[in-house]
Structure formats: C-alpha cells, structure tokens
Amino acid sequence: MKIRATLAALSAAVLTLTACSSSDADSASGGSGDAKVDFVTIAAGGTSGPYYQIGASMAQVIGDTLGADSSVQATGASVENIQLITSDRAEIAFVMGDATRQAIEGTGPFEGQNDLKDLKAITALYPNYVQIVTTAKSGIKSVADLEGKRVGVGDQNSGVELNAQMILDAHDMNYDDIEEDFLSYSDAIDQMKNGQVDAAFVTSGLPNASVMDLATSEDVEIVPIEGEGMDKLKEKYPFFDASVIPGGTYDQAEDVPTAAITNQLLVSNSLNDDQVYEITKAIFENLDTIHAAHNAAKQITLDSVEDGLATELHPGAKRYFEEQGAL
C-alpha cells in the first residue's frame, strides 16, 4: 500500500510539472493557448468607400483561410469603429490615425475616456487623403471660400468629421462660418448632384468611388490645402502629412496639394496573441486578393506595416512580422 501510494504521488508530481512546463513554454513563446478563430466582424465604413471594399476582401480571406464566420459591417467609420472593438461588438476595425491618437489620449470625441489606452494595431494600411470636393460651378477655389456655403462634413463623430473640424480650425474657421451638414460623403455627393450641397469633405483612399461618380456628370474640383493653412494644420495636428492628389485622379489636369493621414487596422483585446497571429498571417499571405479589392489597398505591404502607425502593434501581429523580417 505504501509503495502504491508513493507511486501515485510521484505520478501526480510528474503530471503537475509537465503541465507547469507546458504552460511556461506557451508563455515564453508568446502563445496563449487557443489559436482557433471562430468568428470575426470587421468594422469598416460606408459601403461606397475603400474601407468597406477592402474589409469585405479581408473578411473573405479570413473566412476561407481560417474557417471563421467572418463578415464586414457598414459603419460611420473611425470613431464608431473604435467603440465597436472596445465593446466587443467587432474584432477588427478600420480607423484613421488621428482618431486612434485621440482615443489613446482621451481627447476630442473621446474626452474623459481613460480606458482606451491599450488600443493595438494589426498593421498600418494606406494613406487617406483629405479631399474637399466641389464643382466648377460653385466658384469655390480655397478653404476660405467655404464661408457661408453648404458643406457636407461627414457623419457626426466620424473620422471625416474630425478631419473637417481640424482643417477648418487650421484656417481660423469653424462651423459658425459654414452651413454644416452631417452627411456621409456618398450622401453629400448625391446632394451635390441635386444642388443641395456646395462642397463635401471626403477623407479616403484614392480614387473615391462617389467622387468618380460625380465626375461623370459634373466638372469636379478638389480644393487645395496648402500654404499657411497646411503649416498650421501640421503644427497643431502632427499626424497629418503634406501630400498630393495626382493629376488625372478625377480628370483634373494637375496634382492638387492636400493633407493625408494613415489608416490603421486595429484589433480587439478579446482576441488572444495566437488568434491575432493567425489573422495577420491570413491577410498578409493573401495580399494579391486584398490588393484586388481597391487601388488604395495596393499600398498594404510587408514593407510598410509600421509606416504612419499611431499605436503599437499587437504582440500577435508583431510575432508574425518578426518572423517575416518585416520589422
């Protein structure tokens, strides 16, 4: 009996040590146990924008590669998307860099929220270009010319609306100087066709489908952001870069100077390191499919995963990129 009890005790000790050793190994390797991804909701933007089109492609890749129940969700974009991933109503979100920084710092629409500091990214995506769209018949040639005009500024609390406020502020203007209309850029473009809106803020990758559609029936003008206004914008909001909308994008002859800001692909903390690793791997090993979704997506590459990143990479994504020599 004494020998049998001793053997039982030794067996239990061996099992305990094995379990501890396995647990320690998982921890040391960055593993977190279950790498299976059951479902993924991707919070994107309006159905006519690049966010939605690229998000739909990512959802397809994740579903096909990982066997997950994966879908894309139309949203009001950046601010709403942050709220969705931090309330466990989405696993992945397209978000502009400015909204990401404001969420982390508890400023702007996130004023007083101190629980968003741990936002993590899968990757930087591609630049969004601030496009102040109007038509030749409006007579609007500069930001100052927006005074007194009916202007679509994006859905309320969207990334587009945040940008509109910042651009106006950099030009010593605000909503008191314009007749603001809280419309998505696709709705604003439709209203422009009907003569109900004079100009619209469109912050997206190039080209934007709604603006291209407008160009089929109107002489589209893109209002430049340059000079002192651009200097003040970069000074007050350093996440902006000076850039250009290339000539010919919307049948315009010359490049148009404007401001750009990098999109981020953020991920919910509800996913563990191994799950984020698998999602990152699925996306970056199927880039041909992602690139085919929209011209802007072609700028998503292993060489640019940190370019313009407004927060830290998630440990699971970082592990994949380190394996690929991308960091």
Summary of the structure (lengths in Angstrom):
residues: 327
radius of gyration: 23.6
end to end distance: 60.2
largest distance: 99.4
contacts: 1144
relative contact order: 0.17
helix: 45%
strand: 20%
